[in-house]
Amino acid sequence: MKPTEQGGASASPLGPVGRLAPNPARVVADAARHAALIAHARACRAEADDLLAEAIAAESAACAIREGRA
């Protein structure tokens, strides 16, 4: 009987379905990196929303000046 059939450790890095078994440290590092990317994307989105609001306000002010409402 092979060690893996007895529940022991295998010399192969392959998991039970033939794929590479996940490296816990790599999974944690990837999760941290993904969380940082998500936070960065949210910050960029907030900045883009602010810039869009400024552009809309500037366009509204320009329209008001052109139409003599300012």
C-alpha positions in Angstrom: 0.0 0.0 0.0 1.3 3.5 -0.9 1.8 6.1 1.8 -1.0 8.2 0.2 -3.4 5.4 0.4 -2.7 5.1 4.1 -3.3 8.9 4.5 0.4 9.6 4.8 2.4 12.3 3.1 3.2 12.0 -0.6 6.5 12.9 -2.2 4.6 14.4 -5.1 3.2 18.0 -5.0 0.1 16.8 -6.8 -3.1 16.9 -4.9 -5.8 14.2 -4.8 -7.2 15.1 -8.2 -3.9 15.4 -10.0 -3.6 19.2 -9.8 -0.9 21.0 -7.8 -1.8 21.2 -4.2 -2.2 24.8 -3.0 0.7 26.3 -1.1 -0.9 27.9 2.0 1.7 30.7 2.1 1.1 31.5 -1.5 -2.7 31.4 -1.0 -2.4 33.9 1.8 0.0 36.1 -0.1 -2.3 36.1 -3.2 -5.3 37.0 -1.0 -3.4 39.9 0.5 -2.3 41.1 -2.9 -5.9 40.8 -4.3 -7.2 42.7 -1.3 -4.7 45.5 -1.9 -5.6 45.6 -5.6 -9.3 45.8 -4.7 -8.6 48.7 -2.3 -6.6 50.5 -4.9 -9.3 50.0 -7.5 -11.9 51.4 -5.1 -9.7 54.5 -4.4 -9.3 55.0 -8.1 -13.0 54.8 -8.6 -13.6 57.3 -5.8 -11.1 59.7 -7.4 -12.7 59.2 -10.8 -16.1 60.0 -9.4 -14.8 63.2 -7.8 -13.2 64.3 -11.1 -16.4 63.5 -13.0 -18.4 65.6 -10.5 -15.9 68.5 -10.9 -16.2 68.2 -14.7 -20.0 68.2 -14.6 -20.0 71.3 -12.3 -17.6 73.1 -14.6 -19.6 72.3 -17.7 -22.8 73.5 -15.9 -21.1 76.8 -14.9 -19.8 77.2 -18.5 -23.3 76.7 -19.9 -24.7 79.2 -17.4 -22.2 81.8 -18.5 -22.8 81.2 -22.2 -26.6 81.5 -21.6 -26.2 84.6 -19.5 -27.6 83.0 -16.3 -24.4 83.5 -14.3 
